[in-house]
């Protein structure tokens, strides 16, 4: 059992316990104790080690009898079998893919934000139209004399009627429903009125 964690560490590319301890952010003496007494590793630490190494907790503490072979996955073994030049090209390609994924996430976030902004604007237009009509004898006083906070509260109340009652996502680029959707619409309202997230919550009493 005492050598299992060491095998995992070496297979992950860390030649010394001190190097690995620095990578996971624990004192070297603490990690050395983990390797020498794996059955006494705290549960939280075992989970973190397992996540970092990409293995199971049983492998970390040496209780998985079937795991005493090569702990690397098939993909990692294939990469390790390549030449240094080819491994460098793989790393470059992975970095390219990571950058592309990041750009895709950023574009998706911008699309989602633009859609929430449009939805919030339509709800506010309807609210202002309703206030302008009033009870038939004139506009609702809230339209002319209401504070920013009162108008925001009225917007949130109306948005809640529509958004919380919708069973399907209103925004295909951010397919949330319920309170999460209402929060997104409210955040869009706050952006349109020059409020930050914290200021918006304070203004609305949320």
N, C-alpha and C positions, 0 to 999 in steps of 0.2 A: 503493500500500500504506500509506503513512504516514497517510492520512486515514481508513482503515477503522475502527480502534478508536475514533477520535473520533466517527464516525457512530453507532457502537453506543452509546457513552456518552451522547451527546445524545438519541438515541432512547429511552434508558432514563430520561430525565428529569433528567440531571445537566448543568447548563449549563457548569460549569467543571471543568477537570481537577483542581483543588485539592479541590473538593467531592467528586468521585468518589473521589479518593485517600483522603480521610478515611472515606468510606463503606466502602471495602474494606480499610482498615487498613494502608495502605502510605504511605511518605513521598511527598510531592508530587513531589519531584525524580525519584524512582524511577518513578512512574507516567508522568510527562512523557516519560521515556526510552522507556517502553513504546509510547507513541503515536508517537514520532518514529522508533523503530527496532523495529517489531513483529516483525520476523524474528529479533530477538535476545532476545525474551522467554523466560525460563526455562520449561521444560515445566510444572513445578508451578504457577508463576504463571499460565501460559496456561490450565491446567485450572481454576484458581480463578476467573479472569476469565470464562471460558466459562460456568461454573456460575452465577456471580453474574448474568450478563447473560442467561442462558437461550439461549445460542447455541452453536455449535461452535467448536472450537479453530481450525479453518481460517478461520472468520469473524474470530476475534480477531486472527490474524496476517496476515489479508488474502490468503489463498491460495484462497479459495473464489470462483471466478469467477461462480458463479450466485447469490452471496449479496449482490451489491452493490445490491439493491433495498432496500425498506423491511425492516429486520431485525425489526420487531415482528410478533408472531403475529396471526392473524385476530381473536382475542378482544381483544387489546390495542388493535388498530386500531379495533375497534367501540367500546370504552370511550373511547378518545381522541376519538372523533367526537361524544360526548355533550356536553351542556351541563355547566357546572361544578356546577350543582345535581344533575343526574343522576349525575355522577361521584361526588359526595359520598354520594349514596344507595347507589351501588354499593359504595363503601368501607364504609359502615355495614353493608350486607347481608353483605359478605364477613367483616367482624368478627363479626357474629352467627353466621354459619356456622362460623367458627373456634372460637367459644366453645361452640357445640353439639357440634362434633366432640370438643373437649376433654372435655366432660361425658360424652359417650358412651364415650370411652377410659377415663375414670376409673371409670365404672360397670362397664365390662367388666373392668377390673383388679380391682375389688372382688369381682365374681362369680368370677373365676378364682382369686383368693386364697381365697375361702370354699370352693371346691371342693377345692383342694389341702389345705386344713386338714381337710376331711372325709375325704379319702383317707388322709392321714397318721394321723388318729385311728383309722381302721379297721385300718391296718397295725399300729399300736402295740397296739391291743386284741388282735389275733391274736398278736402277739409275747408280750404278757403272759400270754395264755392258754396258749401253748406253754410258757413258762417255769414257769407254775404247775403244769402237768401233769408236767413234768420227765421222768424216765426210768421213771416208774411207782412209784418208791419214795419220792417226795417232790418238792417243787419244785426247780427248778434253783437252785443257790446264787446265780447271777447276779441272780435276782429279789429276794433279800433283802439281799445283801451287795455287789452290783455297784455300781461308781461311776457317776456320771452319764455319764462318758465311755464306760465299757464298755457301758452300756445304749444310748447313742446309737450306738455302733459296731454293736451287735446290730441295732438298728433299720435302720441304713443297709444292712447286709448283707441283711436280709430284704427291704427295699424294693427293693434292687438285683435280687434274684431275680425279683420280680414286675414291676417297672417296666421294667427293661432288656429283659425278655423279651417285652414287649408290642409288637406290631407296629402297633397303632392307638393314637392319642392317648387318654389316660385322662381328660383334661379338655377338653371341647369349647370352653370359654372361653379356653383356653391350649393349643392343639393342638400341643404339642411331644412328642417321643419321645426315647428313649435317655438320654444323660447329662443333657440339659437337663431332662427330666422328673424324673429322680432328684434333681437339684439343687433343683427346685421342691418336691418332697415333703420333702426334708431341711430346707429353709428353713421349711416349715410346721411340722415337728417342733420346730425351734429356737424358733419363735414361741410354740408351746404351752408350751414349757419355759422361757420368759423369756430366751432367748439372742438376741443380735444376730447379724447375718450373720457378722461377723468372729469373734465369740466361738464361734459354731457351728463354723466351719471349724477353729479352733484346738482345740476340744474333741474334734472327731472326727478330727483329724490329716489333714484334707483340705486 
